[in-house]
Amino acid sequence: MQSRVPQSCLLCGTGVRGALLCAGCAGDLPQLPEMRCPQCALPTPDGGLCGNCLKRPPHFDRTRAAFRYGFPLDALVQAYKYRHRLELADLFAHALAGELVGKVLPVNAFAGPPLKRVGPNGGAVDLILCMPLHPDRLAERGYNQATEIARRLARHLQQPWAAEACRRIRATPPQAGLGLKARRSNLRGAFVCDADLSGMRVALVDDVMTSGSSLNELARVVKKAGAVEVEAWVVARTL
């Protein structure tokens, strides 16, 4: 889907040229603490695995997030998901690409040059996938927010991606208000993967990770399809 370049900052309305945010608002986007669990991205005292991941490891092996979910980023995410501000997919993908390559990129930029990611294991993932929407939700919204970010991210990183390798086959009640155990059972059987991912290192792209239950279930399905390593790549992590 096409996006447009605004003439004013999406948050404060200040005039900008070729950018989505003014420098001030871009600097206000909430950052994650440097010391955080490498598997789920929640804060830890020393940057090691958190107690939850040690006790019950998720199916994804690593989480990379560009921001902490909070003000004023939450307003941008809501505008992107529910008010068709698709130009924000460019900002989100650019910021996430910066996190992945370990570079500080100007998040107020509308677009950036292609980047080549070198991961902690010395190589890139083999395939970028995105969190699927149920067909009813997709028809209602008109687009999959994770797909639009993944499309741009793959271009930035010069890596292959597949928009329809995974499908959501069961419509589930909203996760909001459910406990962790209820979230997990709510999602059981919601996803299928039609691709052969044997031996692949895969990244799953989504906009926000809250409890991680959706990404955990999708990672389980992707590993069942043969993936040997799964990373969760999200724009923001809720703490």
Stockholm file with secondary structure:
# STOCKHOLM 1.0

chainA/1-239         MQSRVPQSCLLCGTGVRGALLCAGCAGDLPQLPEMRCPQCALPTPDGGLCGNCLKRPPHFDRTRAAFRYGFPLDALVQAYKYRHRLELADLFAHALAGELVGKVLPVNAFAGPPLKRVGPNGGAVDLILCMPLHPDRLAERGYNQATEIARRLARHLQQPWAAEACRRIRATPPQAGLGLKARRSNLRGAFVCDADLSGMRVALVDDVMTSGSSLNELARVVKKAGAVEVEAWVVARTL
#=GR chainA/1-239 SS CCCCCCSBCTTTCCBCSSBSSCHHHHHTSCCCCSSBCTTTCCBCSSSSCCHHHHHSCCSSSEEEEEEESCTTHHHHHHHHHHSCCTTHHHHHHHHHHHHHHTCCCCTTBSCCCCCCCCCTTSSCCSEEEECCCCHHHHHHHSSCHHHHHHHHHHHHHTCCBCSSSEEECSCCCCCTTCCHHHHHHHHTTCEEECSCCTTCEEEEEEEEESSSHHHHHHHHHHHHTTCSEEEEEEEEECC
#=GC SS_cons         CCCCCCSBCTTTCCBCSSBSSCHHHHHTSCCCCSSBCTTTCCBCSSSSCCHHHHHSCCSSSEEEEEEESCTTHHHHHHHHHHSCCTTHHHHHHHHHHHHHHTCCCCTTBSCCCCCCCCCTTSSCCSEEEECCCCHHHHHHHSSCHHHHHHHHHHHHHTCCBCSSSEEECSCCCCCTTCCHHHHHHHHTTCEEECSCCTTCEEEEEEEEESSSHHHHHHHHHHHHTTCSEEEEEEEEECC
//
